[in-house]
Amino acid sequence: MTVQNVVWPLALLGIAAVALIFIFVISQAGKPASVEETRQAAHTAHVIQARFFAVLVVGFAVGTWLTLRHFPIPQQHQPLHADQAIDVEGFMWGWNIQPTTVRAGQTVEFRVTSKDVNHDFAIYGPDGNVVAQTQAMPGFTNKLLYTFQQAGVYTVQCLEYCGVGHGVMRTTITVAAAGD
């Protein structure tokens, strides 16, 4: 189950709750009330608002923690101690990758940058699915850690439109079996 499959029903429930509260407030708007009833209603509304706000803050904090705690972004300004390092430079309309062969089962540190404009460095597995990706930006090196589990030929492609040659901006990385 993806996070979106959980968040969407929760968002719909929140929208429905706000709509019901809105309808209740509108239905109560025309009724006369004494001063004491008005004070009591204002106090009750304040308590409900405070509790609702607290629930929202706690919900957002817990939701943020649950969705971002496993976010796979390695430390960018310290050594990553990977088994192998690969330098990647994007340019219009190609990739310079050194070396282009890695070993399955070993953690690879990709040091990704760009010579000219922003590119999106994406690695597609042999099955055609994206297995890892990061931005390639001029003047900055993004680090990406990935461990290839199976041998094969992986395609590297740019996912950010970078000009007329964007569609052909691809190359390959060969992943050798662990024993080779």
C-alpha positions as CSV (number, residue, x, y, z in Angstrom):
1,M,0.0,0.0,0.0
2,T,1.4,3.4,-1.0
3,V,1.3,6.5,1.1
4,Q,-1.1,8.1,-1.5
5,N,-3.6,5.3,-0.9
6,V,-3.7,6.3,2.8
7,V,-3.5,10.1,2.5
8,W,-6.3,10.4,-0.1
9,P,-9.1,8.9,2.1
10,L,-7.9,10.9,5.1
11,A,-8.0,14.1,3.0
12,L,-11.6,13.2,1.9
13,L,-12.6,12.6,5.5
14,G,-11.1,16.0,6.5
15,I,-12.9,17.8,3.7
16,A,-16.2,16.1,4.8
17,A,-15.6,17.1,8.4
18,V,-15.1,20.7,7.4
19,A,-18.2,20.7,5.2
20,L,-20.3,19.3,8.1
21,I,-19.0,21.9,10.5
22,F,-19.8,24.6,7.9
23,I,-23.3,23.3,7.5
24,F,-23.8,23.2,11.3
25,V,-22.6,26.8,11.7
26,I,-24.9,28.0,8.9
27,S,-27.9,26.2,10.4
28,Q,-27.2,27.8,13.8
29,A,-26.7,31.3,12.4
30,G,-30.3,32.6,12.6
31,K,-31.2,31.3,16.1
32,P,-31.4,34.0,18.9
33,A,-29.4,33.3,22.0
34,S,-29.0,34.8,25.4
35,V,-25.7,36.4,26.6
36,E,-24.9,33.3,28.7
37,E,-25.6,30.9,25.8
38,T,-23.4,33.1,23.5
39,R,-20.6,33.0,26.0
40,Q,-20.9,29.2,26.5
41,A,-21.1,28.7,22.7
42,A,-18.0,30.9,22.2
43,H,-16.1,28.9,24.9
44,T,-17.1,25.6,23.4
45,A,-16.1,26.8,19.9
46,H,-12.7,27.9,21.3
47,V,-12.1,24.5,23.0
48,I,-13.1,22.7,19.8
49,Q,-10.8,24.9,17.7
50,A,-7.9,24.3,20.1
51,R,-8.4,20.6,20.1
52,F,-8.8,20.4,16.3
53,F,-5.7,22.5,15.8
54,A,-3.7,20.2,18.2
55,V,-5.0,17.1,16.4
56,L,-3.9,18.7,13.0
57,V,-0.4,19.6,14.3
58,V,0.1,16.1,15.8
59,G,-1.3,14.5,12.6
60,F,1.0,16.5,10.4
61,A,4.0,15.8,12.6
62,V,3.3,12.1,12.7
63,G,2.5,11.9,9.0
64,T,5.7,13.8,8.1
65,W,7.8,11.5,10.3
66,L,6.2,8.4,8.9
67,T,6.7,9.4,5.3
68,L,10.1,11.0,5.5
69,R,12.0,8.7,8.0
70,H,13.0,6.3,5.3
71,F,13.7,8.9,2.7
72,P,16.7,7.6,0.9
73,I,18.9,10.7,0.8
74,P,22.4,10.1,1.9
75,Q,24.5,12.7,3.7
76,Q,25.9,15.0,1.0
77,H,28.9,16.6,2.7
78,Q,30.7,13.6,4.2
79,P,32.2,10.4,2.9
80,L,29.6,7.7,2.3
81,H,32.0,4.6,2.6
82,A,30.5,2.8,-0.4
83,D,32.1,-0.2,-2.0
84,Q,32.5,1.7,-5.3
85,A,32.3,5.3,-6.5
86,I,31.1,6.5,-9.9
87,D,31.5,10.0,-11.2
88,V,28.6,11.2,-13.4
89,E,28.5,14.4,-15.4
90,G,25.5,15.4,-17.4
91,F,25.7,17.6,-20.4
92,M,23.6,18.5,-23.4
93,W,22.7,15.7,-24.5
94,G,24.7,12.9,-22.9
95,W,26.3,11.5,-19.8
96,N,29.9,11.0,-18.9
97,I,30.0,8.1,-16.5
98,Q,33.3,6.7,-15.1
99,P,33.5,3.7,-14.7
100,T,30.5,2.2,-16.4
101,T,30.7,-1.3,-14.9
102,V,29.7,-2.1,-11.3
103,R,29.2,-5.4,-9.3
104,A,25.9,-6.6,-8.1
105,G,25.5,-6.7,-4.3
106,Q,27.9,-3.8,-3.7
107,T,26.9,-0.4,-2.6
108,V,27.7,2.2,-5.3
109,E,28.1,5.9,-4.6
110,F,27.1,8.0,-7.6
111,R,28.6,11.5,-7.6
112,V,26.3,13.4,-10.0
113,T,26.8,16.9,-11.4
114,S,26.1,18.8,-14.6
115,K,28.3,20.7,-17.0
116,D,25.6,23.1,-18.3
117,V,21.9,22.9,-17.1
118,N,19.8,20.8,-14.7
119,H,19.3,17.2,-15.7
120,D,17.6,14.4,-13.9
121,F,19.9,11.3,-13.6
122,A,17.6,8.3,-13.6
123,I,18.7,4.6,-13.6
124,Y,16.2,2.2,-15.2
125,G,16.5,-1.5,-14.3
126,P,16.5,-4.3,-16.9
127,D,12.7,-4.5,-16.5
128,G,12.3,-0.9,-17.5
129,N,11.4,0.5,-14.0
130,V,13.2,3.4,-12.4
131,V,15.4,2.0,-9.6
132,A,17.1,5.3,-8.5
133,Q,17.3,8.9,-9.5
134,T,18.7,12.3,-8.4
135,Q,19.3,15.8,-9.8
136,A,22.3,16.7,-11.8
137,M,22.9,20.4,-11.2
138,P,25.8,22.7,-12.4
139,G,28.1,23.7,-9.6
140,F,26.9,21.1,-7.2
141,T,27.5,17.4,-6.7
142,N,24.6,15.2,-5.5
143,K,25.4,11.9,-4.0
144,L,23.2,8.9,-4.6
145,L,23.7,5.5,-2.9
146,Y,22.3,2.4,-4.6
147,T,23.0,-1.3,-4.4
148,F,22.3,-3.3,-7.6
149,Q,20.7,-6.6,-6.7
150,Q,20.8,-8.3,-10.1
151,A,23.2,-8.4,-12.9
152,G,22.3,-6.9,-16.3
153,V,22.3,-3.7,-18.4
154,Y,20.8,-0.7,-16.7
155,T,19.8,2.4,-18.7
156,V,20.6,5.9,-17.6
157,Q,18.3,8.6,-18.9
158,C,17.5,12.2,-18.2
159,L,14.1,12.9,-16.8
160,E,14.1,16.7,-16.9
161,Y,13.6,18.3,-20.3
162,C,16.9,20.0,-21.2
163,G,16.5,20.9,-24.8
164,V,15.9,19.4,-28.2
165,G,18.3,16.5,-27.7
166,H,16.7,15.5,-24.4
167,G,15.0,12.3,-25.8
168,V,18.3,10.8,-26.9
169,M,20.2,11.6,-23.6
170,R,20.8,8.1,-22.5
171,T,23.6,5.6,-21.8
172,T,24.0,2.3,-20.0
173,I,25.7,0.9,-16.9
174,T,26.6,-2.8,-16.9
175,V,26.1,-4.7,-13.6
176,A,28.3,-7.8,-13.4
177,A,27.2,-10.7,-11.3
178,A,28.6,-10.8,-7.7
179,G,31.1,-13.6,-8.5
180,D,32.5,-12.2,-11.7
